[in-house]
């Protein structure tokens, strides 16, 4: 009697395609994205296509996440050097014949305009994690110095564009790898002291607009209708939200467009005005879940490469959230860093989706190794 193959249910046929996702991490990201859409519908009322475009960004981020989650960490390790080298080569190309917009040379035209610095947010920690994987038992000063050079090359090229905000994000993502690789505390303290001593020199090297941002942070009322307008209006919006907020769609600072960039860098101000302190605590809790899950994946990673890469990506998420909220409430300069998985934007979502996908890949392949 001929064997009749068993017909698999639709669920069984689709299951392998979704098995790559880490569901605790995916649930947190889903909550953030839904919160983003709700806020975007209110903050972007004057931009009727903003919600539709944000959904497109989510789908693009989801696709990148799915692809990255299917790439084994071993493959990422082999690709680390080529991706880093390619990214640095693009930065050099930008410096030589990049497109200038608003006084900054940050873009490269290859049929479309791209910003290569975004690649280095992942490529730099990827390269450094690979480097320390090759020297897992050799935590010498020489290795840390070479790692510092690997980090400073993209940071210097990006800062020169000038794009200090992105440069600092790349620097932070790479420094986390070096720190997690075992950089001694006495070295960190020495670096801190050296950085403090070099402040006068660094101040003289800043561009005029960068100095203005720092001075505005110290006293935004010195130019309330100019450089300080962003911070002042953002603080008014957050403060007026009170404990429970004004209610969804009832925010006045956002509706009357007093809050600038209210769907991108300052979306947190609109959210705070409408949902208040309670809403902020909820959002902070969700971000803590995101960071906690990422650190758990890093702690359980099977090798040095995966552990360092997962830890750096997780801390990159933390840095995004901390810097954005810090600049919105006026404790950090305005540097144009989006709120992760909340602010409107395409390029940032691709980078964030790629990072989340790598975390899922590390978690999934750890399970495969155990089984």
N, C-alpha and C positions, 0 to 999 in steps of 0.2 A: 504494500500500500504506500503510495507516494506520500512523502512528508509535506505537510502543509505548513508553511512558515507562520508563526504566530503574529497576528497583526498587533503592532504596538499602539498604545493609545497616544493621542496627541501630546499628552503631558510627558510621557516617556520619551517621545521623539524630540521634544523641545528642551527637556531637562539638561542634556549635556551643554547646550548653548548658554544656559543660565547658571550652571554649576560653578562657573568661574568667579561669580560674585561672592564677596563676603557680605552676608546679609546684615549683620549688626552695623557694619560701616555703611552699607547701602541704605539702610533705614535712616540713619542720621543724615546722609546726604539728601535723601528724599524730603525729609522734614525741612532742611535748609532751603532746598529749591522751591518747595511749596510756599514757604514763608516769603521767599524772594518774589514769587509771582503775585502773592497777595499784596505785598508792599508796592510792587511795581505797578499794579493796577491803579493804586492811589497816587503814588509819586509821579507816575508817567501819564497822568490824565490828559496833559497837554500834548502828549505824543501818542496818538492812537495806535501806532504800530509797535510800540515799545514792548508790550506783553507778548505779542506774536513773535517778535524777533528774539525775545528772551527765551521763549519755548524752543525756538530754533537753536539757540545757543546751548540749551540743556540737551537737546537731542545730539548735537555735535559733540558735546562733552561726553555724553553717554557712549557714543560710538568710539571715541578715543579711549575711554575707560575700558570698554569691552575688549578692544584690540590689545591694550597694554596688559590687561588681566590674563590674556591668553599667551603672552610671551613669557617663557620661563626665565627665572633669574639668571640661569647660566647663559642664556642668550643675551640678556642685558649686559652681563659681564663682558662678553666678547665684543659687544657693540660700544662699550664705554669709551674707548680711545678714539674710534672713528667719529662718533657723535660729537665728542668734545672738540676734536681737531676741526671737524666741519664747522662747528659753531664759532670757534675762534677765527677760522678763515673768513666766515661771513662778517664777523665784527671788523676784521681788517679791511674787507671790501667796503663796508660802510664808511670806515674812516677815509678811504681813498676816493670813492665816488658815490657815496650815499646821497639820498635825497634830503634836502633841508626843508623842514617845516617848523614854523614858529621859532626860528633861530637855532634849532637843534638838528644835527645830522644823525638820525636814528633809524632811518628806513632804507631799504634796498628794493629797487624795482626789478622784479623778475616776472614780468607779465602783470603781476599785482604787487602792491606795496607790502612788504613784510618787515617785521621788527625782529632781527636775529637775536637781540638780547634776551628775548623770552625763552629761546632754546636753552640758554645757559643756566636758567633757573633749575633745570633738571639735569642738564649735561654736566655741570660742575660737580654737584654731589655724586653723580654717577661715576665720574672720572676719579674722584677722590676715594670713593668706596672701593673701586677697583684697585687703586694704588695701595691702599692699606690691606686689602685682601692678599695681595702678592707679598706683603711684608707683615703678616699677621703676628709673627713672633719677634718683631724687630722694631720696637717703639723707641728708636734713637732720635737724638736731636736732628741728625741729618735728614731722616725721613720727614720730620715735621717741617723742616726748612724747605725741602722739595715740595711738600704739600702746600706750603704757603705760596710758593712761586706759581704752582698750578692754579691756586685761587686768585692770586693778584693779577694774573694776565687778563682774564676776562673782566675783572672788576675795573682795572685801569682803562681798558678800551671802552667800557660802557660809561664810566665816569667822564671820559673825555668827550663824549658825544654832544653836550653833556646830558646825562640822565642819572643823577645821583640816587634817586629813589629806587630805580631798577637795579642800579649797581649795588646798593646796600642790601637789597633782597638776595642778589646772587652771592654777595659776600657772606651774608648770614647763612644761607643754605649750605655753602661750602664749609664755613667755620664750624657748623654743627657736626659735620663729619669728623673734622680734626679733633674737636672736643670729645666726641663719643669714642674716638679711637684711643683716647687715653692721654690727651695733652695735660701735663702736670699743672696743678693749681698755681704753683709759683710762676710758671710761664704766663698764665692768664693774668695774674696780678701784675707781672712785669709789663705785659702788653697794655694793660689798663693805665698804668703809671706813664708809660711812654706816650700813649695816645693823649693823655691829659697834658703832658709837657709839650706835645706837638700842636696843641690847639691854636696858638697864635699863628703858626705857619699854615695850618690847614685853613684858618679863617681868611688869610690873605690870598689863598688859592681859590676860594669860592667865587662863583660868578655873582654879579650884583643882585640878581633875582633870588639867589640862594641865601645871601646875607639878609635880604629883606624878609624872607620867610622866617628866619630865626628871630629877627627883631620883632616881627609881627607876633610871633608866639609869645615873646616876653611881654609885649604891650599891644594887643590888637586895637585898643582904643586910640592909638597914635595916628591911625589912618582908617577910621571906621567905615568910610564909604569907598575905600580902595583896597589895599592889601589886607586889612583886618576884617573886611566884610564877611568873608567865608566863615571865619571862626565865630564872630559875634552872632551872626544869624543862626548858626548851628547850635550854639550854646543856648540861645533863646528858645529854639525849637525843643531841645532836650529838656530844658528846665520847665517849659510850659506844659509838658506832658504829665508832670506830677507823678503820683503813685500809680494810677490806673490808666492814664492817657486820656486824650480827648475823644477817643473812639475812632473806629475805622472810617477813613475818608473825611474826618472832621478836622484834620490838622490845618491850621491857617498859614503857618510859615511855609509849608510845602505847597499848599493849594495856591497861595498868592505869589509863589516863586521867589520868596525871599531867600530860601535855601538854594544856593547854587549847586549845580551838578547833583541834583537830588536823586537821580536814578543810578548814578555811578559812584563816585568817591564818597558822597555824603548821604547815601541812602539810609544809613544808620540814624541820622538826625530825623528824617521823616518817620521812620519806624518808631523811634523813641517818643516823638510827639503824639503819635496815635495810640501807642500801647503802653506808654509810661514805664515806670520802674519795674512793674510786674512783668511786662513784656520783655524788658531788657534782661531780667534775671532768667527768664525762660530761654532767651537766645544764648546767653552766656552758658547756661547748662547744656544746651545742645552742642555748643562748641567744645565744652569740656568733654562731652561724650566722644566727639570726633577725635580730640587729642588723646584721650584715654585709650580708645580703640587702636589708634595708630601706634601708640607706645607699647600696647600689649602685643601687637603684631611684631614690632621690632624686638621686644624682649624674647619672643618665642622663635625668632628667625634661626635657621639652621646653621648659618655661617657668618663670618665677619662681614662680607660684602652685603648680604641681605639685611643684617642687623643695622649697619651704618646707614645704608640707603633708606631703609624704612624710618629710622630715627630722624634723619635729616629732613625727609619729606614731611613727616608729622610736625616737626618743629617749624618747618616753613609755613604750614597752615597756621600754626600758632602766631608766627611773626606777622603774617598777613592780617589776621584778626586784631592783634594787639596794636599794630601800627595804625591801621585804619581807624579803630575806635579811639586810639590816643589822639590822632590828629583831629577827629570830629569833635571830641570834648575839650580840645585845646591844651593838651599836655605834650603834644609832639608837633613838629612843623608839618605843614601840608606838603606831602611828597607824592601824591597821586597813586596811592596803593589801594586797590579795591578790597571790599569786604568779601572774603572767600565764599563762593556759592550764593552770594546775595546781590552784589553789585551787578549792574548791567554791563555786558561786554563779551566779546567773542574770543579774543586772544587769551585773556586771563582764564576763561573757562576751559580752553584747550589745555593750558598748562596745569590747571588744577585737576581736570579730569585725567590727564596723564599721570599725575602724581597719585591720585586715588587708585587708578588702575594698577600701578606698580605695587602699591600696598596690597591689593587684592591678589596679585600674582604671587607675591611672597608668602601670603597666608595660605593660598591654595596649594602651592607646591610644597610647603612644609607638611601639609596634611598628606599629600601623595607620597612623600618620603617616609612618613611614619607608617603608612599602610603598605 
